[in-house]
Amino acid sequence: MCQQKSSKQVLETVEVKGRRASSSRMDSRNQEGDAEGETPAGYCQTCQLAAGLAVVMATTILVIGLLLCLVLSAPHADQSSETELMERLQQCQKELRDLDVMLHAVAQDSRCRLCPPGWLWWRSRCYFFSVGQQENRQWAASAEFCQQHNSSLAVIKDSAEMEFIQGVMRKFPQFPFLWVGLTDTEQEGRWLWWDGSDIQHYLPLTVQWDADHRDCADLRGGGSLFAASCDAYGPWACKKDS
């Protein structure tokens, strides 16, 4: 409850500052479409269990296959045992192909999506990248969009997550930067993530181009963060649990 109240206050502060700021700042950026609602929880849980079981089985089969390969390559393996092991290896390969078909079928079932349509799944999280799906928005409007979809502007918590987001950005040359959940609206120069954490709580990051009239941060290539006017329009990234 406290965090929601704090987030609302941040949005109100950004909007007030945006109304006071002059209207010429940074280049415009692009997006379209709309994300739909969640899938039925019961069915999704069943599908997640099926997918998880398939992954475990596939991993087990791969390990068995590797062990069999090691045994087959051993110099002491006789002809009969080698034939038997080869048959076992072929059986494992067949089971792995069957599991691959099963996983593909589960992934294609619209009722079993771990994330809503238009969102990307990564490490038990769902991410929405507005490029190609929504029109450009100001920072506060981007944050409101995320809240309306039970998420928040992305809070980047480790280097792996940073690389994941950077990888998505590299696929879309039309957005060299995007809004993330980082602002210093409450206190100039004190940059806080959307969850209230200090900017360096998760990663050793700094915000470049910081100035009194630039209170919102956008993410760019190389994992760099730049201060920008909150009333500038641009793409954004939302994040929530899957």
Number of C-alpha atoms within 10 A of each C-alpha: 5 7 11 11 9 14 17 15 14 20 17 14 14 25 19 11 18 20 11 11 15 11 11 9 14 12 8 13 19 18 19 12 12 14 16 12 11 16 16 11 12 11 13 19 13 12 20 17 12 15 20 13 14 19 15 12 15 21 13 14 20 16 13 15 21 13 13 18 14 10 15 19 11 11 7 9 13 10 10 9 12 17 13 10 18 16 12 15 21 12 14 20 16 13 15 20 13 14 19 15 12 14 19 12 12 18 16 10 11 13 17 23 21 24 25 21 15 16 19 16 17 15 10 10 14 19 23 25 22 27 22 17 16 17 17 22 23 22 33 22 17 25 26 17 18 20 18 10 17 13 19 24 27 24 22 19 14 12 13 11 14 16 14 12 20 18 12 12 20 12 9 11 9 14 19 15 22 22 30 26 26 28 28 22 24 14 10 14 15 12 24 22 22 21 16 16 13 16 22 13 13 14 13 9 13 14 19 13 11 20 12 12 18 23 27 28 29 25 24 16 13 9 13 14 23 18 23 24 26 28 27 20 22 25 28 31 23 25 25 20 14 16
